[in-house]
Amino acid sequence: MINIVDAIGTGRLEPHDAFAAVVALGAGGELLKERRPRAAKVLYAMTSVLLVIAGSVAGAQAWSSLFRGATYDWLDLGFGVLIVPYVAITAGQLLARLSRGASKPRVNANTLSE
């Protein structure tokens, strides 16, 4: 809530302002994991998307400041660097899951009843 109030008060949304939403969405996903797995998956997906957007914006701002010779935040720079392997690993997991689903033989319901 403090990040939201701060962003509204300053009139400028910074990438670190998304941290509270990332924590809340992740905690909601954990709480719903047992009772509502589909809702938990949606919350996890929303958390991942928000994390990638915030990390990309923070990283891009820090890298552009670094190349211009201006002051930059090391934390934002590191956050932007860490987003790259996060996206690569997540994309690899998604591709593996999709390829496993496509390679599974489809069983006909009539075959099971015979």
N, C-alpha and C positions, 0 to 999 in steps of 0.2 A: 504494500500500500504506500510505503514511503517513496518508493521509486516512481510510482504513478503520480503521486502528489508533486514530487519534485519535477517530473517531466511537464506536468500541467503548469506548475509555477514558473518554470524557466521558459516555457513555450517551445522548447527544443527537445526532441526525443533522441536520446543517445543509445547506443547498442547495449550498454550495461543496464539500462532501464528494463530490458526484457528478462533479466535474471529472475525477478520475482515470479513472472508468469511461467518461466521454464520450470522453476521449482514447484509451483502450484500444480501445473499440468502433470509433471512427473509423479508427484505425490498422489494426485487423483488417480492416475493410472495404476499405481501400486495398490491403492485402496480398493479399486474396482476389479483387480485382476482375478480374484476368485469368484465373485458373484456375477460379474458382467464382463466376460473376457473381450467381447466385441467393443464395448465402450472403452475398455482399457487400451485396446489396440489403437483406437481413434485418438485417445489422449496421448499415447506414446508417439503417434505419427505427428500430431500437432506440436508436441514438444520438440521432436527432431527438426521439423520445418522451421520453427521459431529459432532454434539453436543455430541452424545453418544460416539463416538470414542475418541474425545478430552477429554471428562470427564473421560472416563474409563482409558485412558493412564495417565492422570494427577493424578487421584485417585490411580491407581496402583503404580505409582512411589512414591507418598507421603506415602501410607500405607507401602510399603516395606522399605522406609527410616525410618518410625516410628518404625517398628518392629526390624530393625537393630540397632536402637539407633542413627542413623545419623541425620543430620539436614534435615528438611522438611519444606515445605511451607504450612501454615494453609489454605490458599485459595485453593490450589490444593487438600488438604485433604477434605475440605468442598465440593468442586466441585465433587469429586469422590463419596462422600456420597449422595449428591443430585441427582446424576445420577440414583441411584438405584430406588427411588420412581418414577422418571420420566419414566424410562423404564417400571416399573410395571403398572403405570397408562396408558401409551400409549398402552401397550399390552392388558390391560383390555378393553380399548376403541375399539381397533381393533377386539378383540374377540366378544364384544357386537354387533358391527356393522355387523360382519360376521354371527352371530347367528340370528340377526334380518332379514338379507337378506335371510337366509336359511329358516326361519319360515314363511315368507310371502307367501301366496298362489299365485301360478302363474295363471294369467288370460289368457285364450285363446283369441286370436284376433277374432276368429269366433263367440265367445260368445257375444262379445261386439256389433257386427254388427247385431245380430238377434233381 
